[in-house]
Amino acid sequence: MRTDTPNPPDGSDASHGFEPERRARALVEALPYIRRFRGAVVVVKYGGHAMTDPDLATSFARDIVLVRSVGLHPVVVHGGGPQIGEHLRRLGKQSEFRDGLRVTDAETLEVARMVLVGKVGRDIVSAINAGGGAALGLSGEDGRLVTAVPRDPALGFVGDIAAVTPGVIERLVAEDIIPVVSSIGADADGHAYNINADTMAAALAGALGAAKVVYLTDVAGLLADPADATSLVERATVAEVEAMIASGAVQGGMIPKARACIDAVLAGAGSAHMLDGRIRHAVLLELFTDAGIGTMITADRESTDCRSVDRESADGVSEGKPGEG
């Protein structure tokens, strides 16, 4: 794994030891990735500590602006479980969970919509706009983006995704606007449902034909040995991740995240990436460096979405979607 990652351009981690040659080398290393994925959609599921730490939140917003500025099209998807829980506590309402999912009655749903769409989403949009981007917030209810169906009557208004109609996202992307999507959907009759944000990101990545979907978590990625923090799996296929789940190497809360990555790839995303959002500029390090910092999951070993690009071909060819950029 990389141990000499460059300090950020905003100066927040500036070091006198970061000499000009290393700065230039970092830019040169990024160039083939920028050329290869120019015009491509990258879905980023934003969550974990990266969302609740103000400094990391500001850094994340600037990174998303940079991703858009170099020609990629980021789409941010977010949840907000801790924020919903905190608001419910302020209202004196106790949260109930079943199999890791919040039981969502009508009152809890209204709180979730208010917090996700009206607070968390607005904060992300404001941070991206303050960083020089042009972001717009919406939820799966808008433009019939996500059609939901109830998962289980015992869970109340918790939904699964029945269909994605990505037209509203595609129109925003075409206008160089960064969509920020809250994980709320609606059924055919317009009734809202709370949807897992990991699931939402996977479904949108597939529907949009995203080159990549990136999940920010509070862990380094998938570990070959859960007890060994140094056993990071840098690259795996869908079949290999399924085997890790079956063997118990992937446990607990990592299982739904791993399955979301699998679902995204099987739905048509070029690759899925799980990385530690507590690391400053994690998205940039994963997208634009040879080593990356997390786990990349692809359909098979022959996938063209390799960790390292073919630099000779990338120097003169853009491999994004034709006509975009």
N, C-alpha and C positions, 0 to 999 in steps of 0.2 A: 504494500500500500504506500501511497505517496506520503512522504514526511517533510517535503520542502515546498509545500503549497504556497503560492504567492500571497502577499498581503493585499487587502482589498483596495481598489482605486479610490474609495471615498476617504481614505486616510485614517479610519477608525482603529485599524490595527497596524498603523505605519511603523516600520522599523528601519533604522539607519542601515541595517545589514542587508536590506533587500536591494541589491545593487542593480544598476540599469540593465546589465546583461540578462539577469534572471527575469526582469520585467519584460524584456523583449522576447525571451524564450517562451514565456507564458502566452504572450500574444500570438506568436508563431504557432504554438501548439494548438491554440483555439481555432485558428483560421480554417483548417480543413473541415472541422465540424460545422462551423458557421456556413461554409459554402455547401456542404453536403445537405444540411437540413434547412437551408434557406427556403422560406415559403411553406414549411411544414407546420402542422398543428402539434403543440405539446400541451397535454393536459397535466396540471399540477394540483394534486390534492394537498391542501394546506391544513395542517393540524398539529397537535402535540404542543410541546414546549415552544416551538418556533412561533406559535400564534399568541402565546400568553406573555412572552418576554418582549417588552417594548423595543429594546435594541435589536433583537432578532427580527421583530416584525418590520421595523424600518428597513433593515438590511434586505429582508425578503422582498419588500416592495420595490426597492431599487434594482434588485436582481431581475425581477420580472420585467421592469422597464428596459433593462439592458437586453434581455432575451428578445423582446419585441424590436428593439432598436437595431439589432443585427440581422433582422429579417425573418425570425421565427414568429409563430403566432401562439402565444401562451393563452390558455384557458384555465382559470383558477377555480377550483371547486373546494368548498369548505363546509365543515360541520361546526359544532360549537357546544358539545356536550357539557363541558365544565361550566360554560357561561349560562347554559340553560339551567343546570343544577343549582348554580348560585342564585339565579333569579327566583327559582321556585322556593329556595330556602328563605329568601327575603319575604316571600308571600306566605311563609309558614306551611308550605306544601312539601310533604316528604316524597322523594322519588322512589319508585319501585322498579326493580330490574328483574327480568327473566331471561336467562341464557345470554346475559350481557346486553340486552336491549331494554331501553326505558319504556315501561308501560305508559302509553300516551292516551289519556282521556281528553275530552274536549278542552278542558281548561289548560292542560299541559300542552296541547297542540297550539293553542293560541299564544302561549308563552314562547314556544319553540319558534313559531313564525315571527313573532315580534323580535326575539333575540337574534335569530339567524339572519333574517332579511333586513330588519330595521336597525340592528346594532352591529353585529359582527361583520356582515357584508358591507355595510356603509363604512366601517372603519378600514377595511381592506381597500375599498375603492378610494377613499380619501388618501390613504398612504401611497397608493400607486400614482394617483394624480399629483400629489405633492412631490413625488419623485420624478416627475416629468412625463409620466405616461398619460394615456387617455383610457380610463376604465369605466365600466358601467355595470351596476349590480342588477341581478335578476335571480329568480328561483325557477325551479322546474315547473311551477304553475304558469309562468309567463310564456306566451306564444305556443302553448301546448307542448312545451319542450319535453316534459316527462309525464307519461301517463302511468299512474300508480294503481295498484290493486292491494287490498288489505292482506297482510301476511298471516295474521292469526287473530281471531276475535278476542282472545285473551290479552293481546297486546294493545288493543284499541286502535288508534290511528297511526299505526306503524305500517309502512307500505313496502311492497316490492315493486320493481319496475317492469311494467308490461310492454312499454314501447317508448322509443325516443324519436322525436321529430326535431332534428337539429337545425332547421331553417333559421330560427332567430339567432343562434350562435354563428352560423355561417354568414349571415348578413352583417353581424357586428365585426367579425373577423375581416370580411371584405372591406370594411370601412376603417381598418387598422385600430379598432377599439378592442381593449382587453376585457373579455367577459369575466365577471366574478359571480359564480353560481352558488346559491344557497341550496342545501339539500332538502328541499321541500318539493313534493310533487302533488298532482291532483288526479282524481279518477275521472271517468268519462262524464260524470255529473258535476264536476267542479269541486268535489269535496277534497280538502287538503289532507296529505299524509306526510308524516316525518319519515325520511329515508336515510339509511346509512350513507355517510358521505363517501366512504371507500367504494361502495357499490355504485353510487352516482358517478364517481370519476371513471370507473371501469366502463359503465354503459355509455357515457359521453365519448370516451376515447374510442370505443368501437364504432359508434355511430358517425363520428367525425373522421374516421380513418386516420387517427393521430399517429404520428411517427413514434411518439413516446408518451407514456403516462408515468408521472413521477409521484411517489408517495413519500411525504415527509413524516417521519415517525420519531420516536424517542429512543430508538435503538440503531445500531450501525447498519443493520440489514439482516439477512438470514444467516444464521450460524450453523455450521456443521455439527458443533457440539454446544448446546445451550449453556453449558457450564463454563465454556471457554470463550471469553470475549475476543480472543485473537483468531478464532476460527471462521472469520467472515467468508462466506461464499460469494465470490465476486461475479460469477456468471453461472446461470443454471437454465435448463430447459423446463418447459411445463411438466414433462414427465418426471424430471428429477425433483421438482418441487412437490409434486404429488407424492413421490416416494418419501420425501422428507416428512411430510405430514403424516403419512401412514406409519412411519417408523418412530414417530414421537420426537424427532429432531426439531420440528416446528411445533410449538406448544402454545396453549392459552390464547391470549389476545393476538398473537402473531398469525394464528390460523386464518381468521377472516381477512386479514391484510394480504396474506399469501394467496388466498383464494380470489381476492379481488384482482391481484396481478394476473393470475391465471385467466380469469374471466375476460380481462381487458385484452390479453394477447389472443385468446380464442375468438374474441369478437372482432378482431381485425387491427388492433394496435400493433405497431411494429415491435415494440418492446415495452416492458414494465420495469420500473426502477424503484427500489425501496432503499431509503437512505436516512441518515440521522440529521433531522432538521435543526438540532442543537448546534451543529457546526455552521459557523458563519459562511455564507455563500455556497451552501451545499448544492443548490441547484446548478450553479455555474460550474462547480468542480465536477459534477456528474455529467453534465452535457458537453463540456468543452475541453476535457482533459483526457489523455490516453488511459490513465489508471482508473479514473473515477474514484468514488468513495463509498459506494454502496453495493447492493446486489442488483444485477441486471437479469431479467427473465425474458427469454425468447421462446418462440415456438419449437425450435430445434437447433442443433449445432450448426446447421448449414444456413441459418438465417443471415441475411446480408447486414443486419444491424449489429455489427461487431463493436466491441469496446474500442478498438482502434480502427481508424479509417484507413483506406488505401490512399496514402498521401500523394502518390504520383497522380492518380486519377482525380483526387479531390482538388488538386491545385488548379485544375482548369475546368472542372465540371460541377455545376450545381445540380444536386439530386433531389431537390424539393419538388413539390407539386408543380407541374408545368404551368407556366403563366402566372404563378404567384410570387409574392415577395415584394 
